[in-house]
Amino acid sequence: MGLQQDREYFEQRAESEIEMAQTARHEKAVRAHYEMAGLYLDRVHAPDDNDLDAGSLDKVEAEQEGEAKQI
């Protein structure tokens, strides 16, 4: 996948996270979705694909899954 395709994917994921945040019923879920959206947007606007660590997205996704199980 090329850099432009990556950016388009991350932008779509950010939009999806914002939509999920707007429909979430629990404060922790709302916060997690907005945090994920922010990280995806950071990837969209990064000057270089290597500027941001994909591990930060993995960490937030794992936390989000854990919070969802608690709800």
C-alpha positions in Angstrom: 0.0 0.0 0.0 1.3 3.4 -0.9 1.6 6.4 1.3 -1.5 8.1 -0.2 -3.5 4.9 0.3 -2.3 4.7 3.9 -3.4 8.3 4.5 -6.8 7.7 3.0 -7.2 4.6 5.1 -6.3 6.5 8.3 -8.6 9.3 7.4 -11.5 6.9 6.9 -10.7 5.2 10.3 -10.7 8.7 12.0 -14.1 9.5 10.5 -15.4 6.1 11.7 -14.1 6.7 15.2 -15.7 10.1 15.3 -19.0 8.6 14.3 -18.7 6.0 16.9 -17.9 8.6 19.6 -21.0 10.6 18.6 -23.2 7.5 19.2 -21.4 6.0 22.2 -23.4 6.0 25.4 -20.6 5.7 27.9 -18.1 8.5 28.7 -15.1 6.1 28.6 -16.2 4.8 25.2 -16.7 8.4 23.8 -13.2 9.4 25.1 -11.6 6.2 23.6 -13.1 6.8 20.2 -12.1 10.5 20.1 -8.6 9.5 21.2 -8.4 6.9 18.4 -9.7 9.5 15.9 -6.9 11.9 17.0 -4.2 9.2 16.6 -5.5 8.3 13.1 -5.6 12.0 12.1 -2.0 12.3 13.4 -1.1 9.6 10.9 -3.0 11.4 8.1 -1.1 14.6 8.7 2.3 13.2 9.5 5.0 14.5 7.1 6.5 11.1 6.7 5.0 7.6 7.2 7.8 6.8 9.8 7.2 9.9 11.9 4.5 8.2 14.1 4.8 4.9 15.9 2.0 2.5 14.9 2.4 1.0 18.4 0.6 4.0 19.9 -2.5 3.1 17.8 -2.1 -0.6 19.0 -2.0 0.5 22.6 -5.1 2.7 22.4 -7.0 0.0 20.5 -6.1 -2.6 23.2 -7.3 -0.1 25.9 -10.4 0.6 24.0 -11.2 -3.1 23.7 -10.6 -3.5 27.5 -13.0 -0.7 28.3 -15.6 -2.0 25.9 -15.6 -5.3 27.8 -16.2 -3.5 31.1 -19.3 -1.7 29.7 
